């Protein structure tokens, strides 16, 4: 089984993105690129939490809907959302209409702000869990070599659960770390492996 996909431009990329143009664009331009700004970190936290139990491509296809529903991921505006907003979004087709996930996006925003106040930024908070190399660059040869959790994601998820975050267990947390470049899990040979260094 091929572990690297080759497109018409003769580029090799991780097989998980397949041929879907949206997925390929996400892989090539975002996944694994280190994110240091809290706005984008909050966006990915919200999207990853919404993805729990679903495929990532489902959420990517609804990304614009999430931007509309959650004030372009302005954390202060999301934190100020009310029960009336939850009811409104339960009728909005642009997102996954799951009441608990919508409510958690709002409560997670409030907790996100608390972490910003405590650590100076959410980026600083996440980075504080990495005691050695940062970002982590793994060298998976095949998809089977890519882990679904790590000691860091275990520790972050445990701490965030203690703080009250919802839909952010260790597996979702690890996906967040991969997406935001805290961990580089591009397959060896992928043209994006060192693209963002």
Steps between C-alpha positions, in 0.01 A plus 500: 500500500633843405563719801565819304261640241639656181295765322521634148766751607721206604475599863497232765267549792349311792243253376230596751399808302404294195393689186238736643618852401392647833687233694810533279501879546465459876785247506729712284432840654405447864543158660822481697585868463585653839226734619598757761200735495214433739229586248595206279560274799147573618363431153667160492397421856137570407516305175684203652245485783218505244670217313480255794338185364496631142746516212722806468392555139142542626612790718724649231202515266307690766786729599345809346176420680689483829665833425156654446345331803783584741586860407804404290637335816526823696542339841354797693186503284459123524543514879216755513255278311182400682241224517307687230802468272510126565135470394566708189799284402300182549307613191808607302597255225857628469627305802452164668177552697604334822378692804774381734772591249354845442476560874855373550634741236364785710615367836840405354538860378452627854758255632737589214490863615578395856809314376607806299481709816698244698774423244505813285378301200351163418813433294715543813271262685528224240874548458552465876424129469793442263805451717742383229509572128244743365335463264515122501604356164410135465616280214216268403568289193140381469158604625520216753801671658305814592381492862157617611615634838824603668619570856445870428145453369422280801622770739331789317167316470512405867569858606236643266240253626585608855443861391159406356561469125267263311558287189877525533637162606853385423423379145329827405779692671765310302314579176504866609875486562554343157278753324670798666855375452591435861561152363617437142366162391538542125628174358868485411513579130196730507578829326363685805727328753739795535306756298419716800839498675 
